[in-house]
Amino acid sequence: MQSWLTIIGGVLMAIVVYELLRRQVLKRAALKIRRAGQRTVDSAMVAAFKVLANAMTIQEVAGAIHSVPVADVWGRGVMAFEYVLDVPGMVTADLPEVRRLFNNELQAYAIHNQVVAFR
């Protein structure tokens, strides 16, 4: 009886260790993928900001342009990043024009650098 309990305990412990290691490996792989995506998005945004800066005055809030992941709640493979900008004198009515400029510049960047989008 004691040997069966030892075997069952060992199997349960092995399963727990396996699951912990598997989760760590998956977490590390997801972090690498997110960082690669974040670098791509940051470089695209830097290019878009350069073009947009010619059209209006933009100042980065924290110095260098960098993104912050919004949340990890959408599931595997979904990446969303946030940028904070301080644009003096901008009103809500200007936002559609800014969105259009950003979309056009990001589209041109994607075509020029062969960035593939998945939908």
FIDRENLUM-625235 format. One record per residue: residue number from 0; z, y, x of N, C-alpha, C, O in turn; residue in three letters. Coordinates in steps of 0.1 Angstrom, whole numbers, plus 2048, in hexadecimal, padded with zeros to 3 digits. Each point is the difference from the previous one (the first is absolute). Layout:
BEGIN
SEGU     k   nup   nnorth   neast   caup   canorth   caeast   cup   cnorth   ceast   oup   onorth   oeast     r
SEGU   NUM     Z        Y       X      Z         Y        X     Z        Y       X     Z        Y       X   Ala
...
# end
This chain:
BEGIN
SEGU     k   nup   nnorth   neast   caup   canorth   caeast   cup   cnorth   ceast   oup   onorth   oeast     r
SEGU     0   800      7F4     808    800       80C      7F8   800      80D     809   7F9      809     7FD   Met
SEGU     1   80F      7F6     80D    801       80C      809   7F3      803     807   7FC      80B     802   Gln
SEGU     2   7FC      7EA     802    7F4       802      806   7F5      806     7F7   7F8      808     804   Ser
SEGU     3   809      7F5     7EF    7F6       806      7F6   803      80F     7FF   7F7      808     7FF   Trp
SEGU     4   816      7FB     800    803       80E      7FF   7FC      808     80C   7FB      80B     7FF   Leu
SEGU     5   806      7EF     80D    7FC       806      80C   7F0      802     800   7FB      80B     804   Thr
SEGU     6   7FE      7EB     7F8    7F2       801      7FF   7FB      80B     7F6   7F7      808     803   Ile
SEGU     7   80F      7F8     7F1    7FD       80A      7F6   803      80E     805   7F8      809     7FE   Ile
SEGU     8   814      7F8     808    803       80D      806   7F7      805     80B   7FC      80C     801   Gly
SEGU     9   7FF      7EB     807    7F7       803      80B   7F2      804     7FA   7FA      809     805   Gly
SEGU    10   802      7F0     7F1    7F3       803      7FA   801      80E     7F9   7F6      808     801   Val
SEGU    11   815      7FB     7F8    801       80D      7FA   801      80B     80A   7FA      80A     7FE   Leu
SEGU    12   80D      7F4     80D    800       80A      80B   7F3      802     806   7FC      80B     803   Met
SEGU    13   7FC      7EA     7FF    7F3       801      806   7F6      808     7F6   7F8      808     805   Ala
SEGU    14   80A      7F6     7EE    7F7       807      7F7   804      80F     800   7F7      809     7FF   Ile
SEGU    15   816      7FA     801    804       80E      801   7FB      807     80D   7FB      80B     7FF   Val
SEGU    16   806      7EF     80C    7FB       805      80D   7F1      802     7FF   7FB      80B     805   Val
SEGU    17   7FE      7EB     7F6    7F1       801      7FF   7FD      80C     7F7   7F7      808     804   Tyr
SEGU    18   80F      7FA     7F1    7FD       80B      7F7   803      80E     806   7F8      809     7FF   Glu
SEGU    19   813      7F8     808    803       80C      807   7F6      804     80B   7FB      80B     801   Leu
SEGU    20   801      7EB     807    7F6       802      80A   7F2      804     7FA   7F9      808     805   Leu
SEGU    21   804      7F1     7F0    7F3       803      7F9   7FF      80E     7FB   7F6      807     801   Arg
SEGU    22   815      7FD     7F9    801       80E      7FB   7FF      80A     80B   7F9      80A     7FE   Arg
SEGU    23   80D      7F4     80D    800       809      80B   7F1      801     806   7FC      80B     803   Gln
SEGU    24   7FE      7EA     7FE    7F2       800      805   7F7      807     7F6   7F7      808     804   Val
SEGU    25   80A      7F6     7EF    7F8       807      7F6   803      80F     800   7F7      808     7FF   Leu
SEGU    26   816      7FB     803    804       80E      800   7FA      808     80C   7FB      80B     7FF   Lys
SEGU    27   805      7EE     80C    7FB       806      80C   7F1      802     7FF   7FA      80A     805   Arg
SEGU    28   7FF      7EC     7F6    7F1       801      7FE   7FD      80B     7F6   7F6      807     803   Ala
SEGU    29   811      7FA     7F2    7FE       80B      7F7   802      80E     806   7F9      809     7FD   Ala
SEGU    30   811      7F8     80C    803       80C      806   7F5      804     80A   7FC      80C     801   Leu
SEGU    31   7FE      7EA     806    7F5       803      809   7F4      805     7F8   7F9      809     804   Lys
SEGU    32   804      7F1     7F1    7F5       803      7F7   802      80F     7FB   7F6      808     800   Ile
SEGU    33   816      7FA     7FB    803       80E      7FB   7FE      80A     80B   7FB      80B     7FD   Arg
SEGU    34   80A      7F3     80F    7FF       80A      80A   7F1      802     804   7FD      80B     803   Arg
SEGU    35   7FB      7EB     7FD    7F2       801      803   7F9      809     7F5   7F8      809     803   Ala
SEGU    36   80C      7F4     7F1    7FA       808      7F5   805      80E     800   7F9      80A     7FD   Gly
SEGU    37   814      7F8     807    805       80E      801   7F9      808     80B   7FE      80C     7FE   Gln
SEGU    38   7FF      7ED     80D    7F9       807      80B   7F2      805     7FB   7FC      80B     803   Arg
SEGU    39   7FD      7EC     7F6    7F3       803      7FB   801      80C     7F6   7F8      809     801   Thr
SEGU    40   811      7F6     7F6    802       80B      7F6   804      80D     807   7FA      80B     7FD   Val
SEGU    41   80E      7F5     80D    804       80C      807   7F5      806     807   7FE      80C     800   Asp
SEGU    42   7F9      7EC     807    7F5       806      807   7F6      806     7F6   7FA      80A     803   Ser
SEGU    43   804      7EF     7F1    7F7       806      7F6   806      80D     7FA   7F8      80A     7FE   Ala
SEGU    44   815      7F7     800    806       80C      7FB   7FF      80B     80A   7FE      80C     7FD   Met
SEGU    45   804      7F1     810    7FE       80B      80B   7F2      805     7FF   7FF      80D     801   Val
SEGU    46   7F7      7EB     7FE    7F2       805      7FF   7FE      808     7F3   7FA      80B     801   Ala
SEGU    47   80C      7F1     7F4    7FF       807      7F4   807      80E     800   7FB      80A     7FB   Ala
SEGU    48   811      7F6     80C    807       80C      801   7F8      80B     809   801      80C     7FD   Phe
SEGU    49   7F8      7EF     80D    7F9       809      808   7F5      807     7F8   7FE      80C     801   Lys
SEGU    50   7FB      7ED     7F7    7F6       806      7F7   806      808     7F5   7FB      80B     7FE   Val
SEGU    51   810      7F1     7FD    807       807      7F5   806      80D     806   801      80A     7F8   Leu
SEGU    52   803      7F6     814    807       80C      806   7F6      80B     801   803      80C     800   Ala
SEGU    53   7F0      7F1     801    7F6       80A      800   7FE      807     7F2   7FC      80C     7FF   Asn
SEGU    54   807      7EC     7F7    7FF       806      7F2   80C      807     7FB   7FF      809     7F8   Ala
SEGU    55   80D      7F3     80D    80D       807      7FC   80A      7FE     80B   7FE      7F8     809   Met
SEGU    56   80D      80F     7F5    80B       800      80A   809      7F4     7FD   806      800     7F5   Thr
SEGU    57   7FB      7F7     814    809       7F4      7FE   80A      800     80C   7FB      801     80C   Ile
SEGU    58   811      7FC     7F2    80A       7FE      80B   807      7F3     7FD   805      7FE     7F5   Gln
SEGU    59   7FC      7FA     815    807       7F3      7FF   80F      804     800   805      809     807   Glu
SEGU    60   802      7EF     7F1    80F       803      7FE   807      7FC     80D   809      807     804   Val
SEGU    61   7F5      7ED     801    808       7FB      80B   7F8      7FF     80D   802      7F6     807   Ala
SEGU    62   7F6      813     7FC    7F8       800      80C   7F4      7F8     7FF   7F6      803     7F9   Gly
SEGU    63   809      7F1     80E    7F4       7F8      800   7FE      7F9     7F2   80A      7FE     7F8   Ala
SEGU    64   7EA      800     805    7FC       7FA      7F3   803      7F1     801   7FB      7F9     808   Ile
SEGU    65   80E      803     7EF    803       7F1      800   804      7FD     7F1   804      808     7F8   His
SEGU    66   7FB      7EB     806    802       7FC      7F2   80E      7F9     7FF   805      7FB     80A   Ser
SEGU    67   7FF      804     7EA    80D       7F8      7FD   7FC      7F6     7F5   7FB      804     7F6   Val
SEGU    68   808      7EF     80D    7FE       7F7      7F5   808      803     7F3   80B      804     801   Pro
SEGU    69   7EE      7FB     7F4    806       804      7F3   80A      7F6     7FC   80C      803     7FD   Val
SEGU    70   7F0      7F0     802    809       7F6      7FB   7F9      7F2     803   7F4      7FF     802   Ala
SEGU    71   815      7F7     7FF    7FB       7F2      802   801      7F8     7F3   801      7F4     801   Asp
SEGU    72   7FE      812     7F4    803       7F9      7F3   7F3      7FB     7F9   801      7F9     7F7   Val
SEGU    73   7F3      80B     80E    7F4       7FC      7F9   7FB      7F3     804   7F7      7FB     7FA   Trp
SEGU    74   80F      7FE     810    7FB       7F3      804   7F9      800     80D   7FE      80A     806   Gly
SEGU    75   7FE      7EA     7FE    7FA       7FE      80D   7F2      806     800   7F8      7FE     7F7   Arg
SEGU    76   805      809     813    7F3       806      802   7FD      80D     7FA   7F6      806     802   Gly
SEGU    77   814      800     7F7    7FE       80D      7FA   808      80A     809   80C      7FF     803   Val
SEGU    78   7EC      80B     802    806       80A      809   7FE      80E     7FA   7F5      803     7FC   Met
SEGU    79   815      804     803    800       80E      7FB   808      809     809   80B      7FC     804   Ala
SEGU    80   7EF      80F     800    807       809      80A   800      80E     7FA   7F8      804     7F8   Phe
SEGU    81   812      803     80C    803       80E      7FB   7FF      80A     80C   804      7FD     80B   Glu
SEGU    82   7F6      80E     7F2    7FF       80B      809   806      80D     7F9   7FD      802     7F4   Tyr
SEGU    83   80A      805     814    806       80C      7FA   7FA      80C     808   800      801     80C   Val
SEGU    84   7FB      809     7EC    7F9       80B      805   807      80D     7FA   804      800     7F5   Leu
SEGU    85   7FC      80A     814    804       80D      7FB   7F4      809     800   7FB      804     80B   Asp
SEGU    86   801      800     7E9    7F4       808      7FF   804      80D     7FA   802      801     7F3   Val
SEGU    87   800      80A     815    804       80D      7FA   7F6      806     7F7   7F4      800     803   Pro
SEGU    88   810      805     7F2    7F7       807      7F6   7F8      7F7     7F7   7F8      805     7F9   Gly
SEGU    89   80A      7ED     808    7F8       7F7      7F7   807      800     7F3   80C      7FF     7FE   Met
SEGU    90   7EB      801     7F7    805       7FE      7F3   7FB      7F3     7FA   7F7      7FA     806   Val
SEGU    91   80E      802     7EF    7FC       7F3      7FA   7F1      800     7FD   7FA      7F5     800   Thr
SEGU    92   800      816     7FD    7F2       800      7FC   7F7      7FD     80C   7F5      7FC     7FE   Ala
SEGU    93   810      805     80E    7F9       7FD      80C   7FF      7F1     803   7F8      7FC     808   Asp
SEGU    94   811      7FC     7F2    801       7F2      803   7F3      7F8     7FE   7FD      7F7     808   Leu
SEGU    95   7FB      80B     7ED    7F4       7F9      7FE   7F6      802     80C   7F9      7F7     804   Pro
SEGU    96   806      815     801    7F7       804      80B   805      7F9     80D   7F8      7FB     807   Glu
SEGU    97   815      805     7FB    805       7F9      80C   7FE      7F1     7FF   7FC      7FA     80A   Val
SEGU    98   806      801     7EA    7FD       7F1      7FF   7F1      7FD     802   7FD      7F6     807   Arg
SEGU    99   7FB      812     7F4    7F1       7FE      802   7FD      801     80F   7F8      7F8     805   Arg
SEGU   100   80D      812     802    7FE       801      80E   805      7F4     808   7F9      7FB     809   Leu
SEGU   101   813      801     7F4    806       7F4      806   7F8      7F4     7FE   7FD      7F8     809   Phe
SEGU   102   7FF      806     7EA    7F8       7F4      7FD   7F3      7FF     807   7FC      7F6     805   Asn
SEGU   103   7FD      816     7FB    7F3       801      807   802      7FD     80F   7F8      7F9     806   Asn
SEGU   104   812      80D     800    802       7FE      80F   804      7F2     803   7FC      7FA     80A   Glu
SEGU   105   80D      800     7EE    804       7F3      803   7F5      7F6     7FE   7FF      7F6     807   Leu
SEGU   106   7F8      80C     7EF    7F4       7F8      7FE   7F7      801     80C   7FB      7F6     804   Gln
SEGU   107   803      816     801    7F7       802      80C   806      7F9     80C   7F9      7FA     808   Ala
SEGU   108   814      807     7F9    807       7F9      80B   7FF      7F1     7FF   7FD      7F9     80A   Tyr
SEGU   109   804      801     7EA    7FF       7F2      7FE   7F2      7FB     803   7FE      7F6     806   Ala
SEGU   110   7F8      812     7F6    7F2       7FC      803   7FD      801     80F   7FA      7F7     806   Ile
SEGU   111   80B      813     800    7FD       802      80F   807      7F6     808   7FB      7FB     80A   His
SEGU   112   812      801     7F3    807       7F7      808   800      7F2     7FA   808      7F7     805   Asn
SEGU   113   7F0      806     7F1    7FE       7F3      7FA   80D      7FA     7FB   803      7F4     803   Gln
SEGU   114   805      814     7F6    80C       7FB      7FA   7FD      7FA     7F3   7FA      806     7F7   Val
SEGU   115   80A      7ED     807    7FD       7F9      7F4   80C      801     7F6   80B      7FE     804   Val
SEGU   116   7F1      805     7F0    80B       800      7F5   7FF      7F4     7F8   7F5      7FA     7FD   Ala
SEGU   117   817      801     7FF    801       7F4      7F7   805      805     7F3   80A      808     7FF   Phe
SEGU   118   7F0      7F4     7F6    804       804      7F3   804      7F4     7F7   804      802     7F5   Arg
# end
